[in-house]
Structures are given as C-alpha cells and as structure tokens.
Amino acid sequence: MDEIARRVLIVTAKDDLQPYQDRLTAHRFEVMLAGSSAEARRRINNQGLPHLLVVDLDLPEGDGLYLCHSLHDLAGLPIIGVSTDTSPVTALRALEHADDFVRRPLDPDELLARTRRILSRINDFTYASGPVINVTEWMVLDPVQRRIIVKGHVQKLTPIENALLHVLLKHRGEVVDADTLIERVWQTDPTDSDRNVLRVHVHRLRQKIERNARIPNIITTERGVGYSFSSAI
C-alpha cells in the first residue's frame, strides 16, 4: 500500500467483522462503519465513495445484496460480499455484483489479504476522491447522484452511462477496447450485438458532454478498437 490511507466502508449489523476492522486499522486503512444499507448510502452521499466496500449479505430483507446491485454500476468501486449462506447460488448472485465473496465464519487475516489483493490491481483511485470528481475546470462528475455538470448545466446519467464514464475516466488518455468496456460495465462476454449497444450508449453519453456529438473531442473513437476519454481537455 502507498502512503495514502485507503477507505474501507464496512456495512454490517453484526460484530464478527470487528477483528477484520482491527486488522485494517493496524495496517493504516481508514475504516468507516454502517449498520444498514441506508446508513451506507448516507455516508457515501456525504463523504464520497470508499476505496472498497465490504457488505454483509445477511442484512435484513436482502438489503446487502441489493446494495451491491445498486452500486455495481459505479465502475471502479470494488466490493466484497460476506455471508453465512453456503449455497453456490448465493455466491453466484453475489459475484454478479461484487469482486469477491467470503463465507462465514470469517478469517480476518484472509479477508485482509483479499482486500489488499483487490486494491493492488487498481491503478487509479479517482473514484474515491470525494463526493464529486472534478474532471476539468468546467466538468464535474457526481457518480453517487448519477449526474454530470458541464459548464453549469446538470445532466442526469443512466446507470450504464455512469459506469461507462467511470471506466473511461479510470483509463483517461488511453484507448479502452470495446470488449473490455462491455465486460466491465455489463459483466458479460461480448457479442456483436453488445458492441452495437455499446455504440448507442456512447453516442448518448456524448450528447450530454460534447459540444458537438457528431464531431466528438472528449470521448473519441479508435476505429476497430474502442474508445478514449481525452487527456487534452
């Protein structure tokens, strides 16, 4: 880990994650706690996204799984789900919207190792820079509220647009191939029809942020490869 303290938001109503919390604190992580999905959302709204989210899938009424599902479109936000349920179906459902799944009883050292391994694969933590991301002097992204402010004008983003923008910004100045975008945003193996759908969503996103969507200079196309968010603006 580098010198910047990584924020981990733990969402649980149980106390068996306390040893994991202690390990995080000892390794200079910043730990935030929430006892419910509603409290987690309030924390995110007030403080921005954490670097990593640990969600208890055993929260009442399936709130844990729903929280993972609702935040999944915030591409770049890694999630670990934990549960007492040993069913393979639960694990598969969790991994649709999370990067990792851990069954109880929990080994705090193993959970810490998984946390560090996931974060070690991330090169750009701008998604956790605060409640909003200043893309340029005239463009601000609010990923939690799913909106972008371009020269003072607020544009609402769909979950797909929000996710696409996150991935492109994470690799700003680089070409992200179409298949990678599809895999990261839709969590599916790419097909020709998926690539057509991707083009439609990119076009709609351009209409919200480009001066002229027909001649884009913010989200550019590398023909036959993918898309890039310009580093020159």
N, C-alpha and C positions, 0 to 999 in steps of 0.2 A: 504494500500500500504506500501511496505517496503521503506528503505532509498534510494534504487537505483531508479533514475528517469526513468520512462518508456517513451519510444519514441513513439509518435503517428504521423504518416505521413498522412496528410490530402490532398487529391487530388481533387481540385475543381477550377472552373473558376469564381465562384460566391462568394458573400460576406456574405451570410446568415449563414455561419459556423463560422463567427468571434466571436459571443457570446460563442459558444462551445469552440473555441480556448482559449478565455479568462478564461473560467472555468477550462480548462486543466492546463493552466499556473498557476492559483491560487492554484491548487491542486498539484503543483510541478511536473507536467508532462513536458517532453521536446517535443515541438511541431515543426514538420517540415512541410513545405508547398510546394505543387507543383501545377502548374496551368494546367498541362496536363499529360496524361499517359506517354508521352516521357520524360518529366521532372522528373516524379516519378521514372522511370527506371534509369535515370542518378543518382539520389540521392541514390537509392538502390545500384547501382554499385559502387558508391564512398564511401558510408557510411555504407553499410550493411543493413540488414532488420530492420524495426522498430519492436517494440513490438506489435503494432496494426496498421492496415491500414484502413482509412476511405475514401471511394471512392464515388464521385459524379457520379451516373449512368446516369446523364443528360449531361455528356460531349459530345461534337460533335461526330457524326458518330458512336455512340455506344462504344466509347473508354473506358468508365468507366467499362462497363460490360466485355469488352474484357480484360481489365487489371485484373479484378477479376479472370477471367477464366485462364489467362496465369500464374498467381501467385498462383493459387489454389493448384498446386502440391507441393508447398513449405510447406509441412505439418507442422503444428505448428504455422503458421502465421495467426492470427485471422483477419478477415475482416468484416467491417460494410459497407453496401451499403446504400446510401440515394438517393431519387428520388421524383419528383413531380408526377410521374405516379402512379395512384391509382389502376391500373389493377392488379387483382390477378395473371395474367400470368407473369407480370414483377416481382412481389415479388417471385414467384416460381423460375423464371430463376435466380434471384439474389441469392436466398438461395441455389442454386446448387453449387455456388462458393463462398459463404460468410457465416459467422456465424450469422449475423443478418441483418435485413432490416428495415429502418426507412423512413417513408413518410414525405414529406414536407407539411405544414410548420413545422420547427424543433423546438423542445423544448430543449434548451441547457442543462438543468438540467437532463432531461430524457436521452439525449444522453450520458451525463457524467456517469449517473448511469449504463447505458448499457455497457459502456466502462469498468467501474470498475468491473462489474459483470463478463464480459467475461475474463478479466485478472485475476480475483480471482480464476478462475478454472484452471489456468496454473501453474504447479509446476516447470517447467524447461524452462528458457528463453534463453538457449544457442543459439537458432536460431537467436537471435538478438545481439549476442556478437560482431559482426563486419562483414566486407565483407566476411571473411572466418572463418571457425571453425577449430581450432586445435584439432583434435580427439585424436591423440597421437603425439609423437615426430616425427613420420615418416608417419603420415597420416593427410592430410588436406582436408577438405570439402569446396568447393566453391558452395553453393546452388544456387546463382543467375546465375552463368555461367553453372550450372549443370555439374560439374566435380569434380573428387576426385583425389588427388595427393598422390600416395602410393610409398614411398621410391624414390621420384623424378620422378616417371612415371605418366603422366597425363592420366586419363581415363574419357571419356565423359559418363555422366549418362543420361538415358532416364528420362522423367518426372516421370514415375512410380518408377523407381529405386531411384530417388532423394527423392520422397515422402516416400518410404519405409525406406530409410536410416534415414530420419528426425524423423520418428515415433520411430524407434528402438533406436536412439541416445537419444531421449527425455526420454526414459524409460531404459536407459543403466543399465545393470546388472539385469534387471527384465525380466521375460518372458511375452511377449505380445501375447495374444491369437490370433489365425488366424482370427477369426471373427472381432475382434477389428481392426486389420490391414486392412481388406477389407473395413470395414465401414469408416475408417479414410481416406484411400487412394482413394477408388473408390466411396465413398458416396452412397453405395448400400447395400441392405440387402444380407447377404452372402448366397450362394448356394454351392452345392458340386462342380459344375464346377468352381466357383470362387476360391475355395480352391485349385483346381488343377492349375489354372492360377497363383495364388499366389506362389505356389511352383516353377513354372517355372521362375518367376521374381526374387525370392530369389536366385535361382541357378545362374542366370545370374549375379546378383549383387555379389555373392560370387566369381565368376570367375574374377571379376575386383578388388577385395580387398583381397582375401585369397591367401595364399601361395600355398595351395592345396585345390581346391574347393570340392574335394571328401572327404576330412577329414578336415572340417572347424573348426577353433577355434576362429574365430571372431564373425560370426553370427552362433549361434548354434541352434539346433532344440530340442525342448521339445516335444517328440512324443505324438501325440494326443491332444496337447495344442496349441503350437505356436512357436515363435522364440525369441531369445535374443541376444542383442549386448553385447559381453563380457566386463566386467569391469576390467578384469585382464590384458588386453594388454596395 
